[in-house]
Amino acid sequence: MKEIAIELSDSLASKQLLKILSIGGKITKAPSEISIMLNGLRYYSMEVTLNNEFYNIQGFEEEAVILHKTAVILHAAK
């Protein structure tokens, strides 16, 4: 198995994502682009699944960029 290094911040969204993935969760939906809200904020949301339960992990601004990069890296590693 290939080891993947992902830079995650100390934010709650990153911690939640890392925890779910570390115990067997999978990213099930991840948009290919970061959204820009009407007020100009960057926004990213992904769906992860663990034990047939679905979770939505979302981030704004820098956290959105980190979550998006994580999704891209994990998708490329498949």
Secondary structure as GFF3:
##gff-version 3
##sequence-region A 1 78
A	DSSP	alpha_helix	12	22	.	.	.	ID=ss1
A	DSSP	beta_strand	26	29	.	.	.	ID=ss2
A	DSSP	beta_strand	35	36	.	.	.	ID=ss3
A	DSSP	beta_strand	42	50	.	.	.	ID=ss4
A	DSSP	beta_strand	53	60	.	.	.	ID=ss5
A	DSSP	alpha_helix	62	77	.	.	.	ID=ss6
###
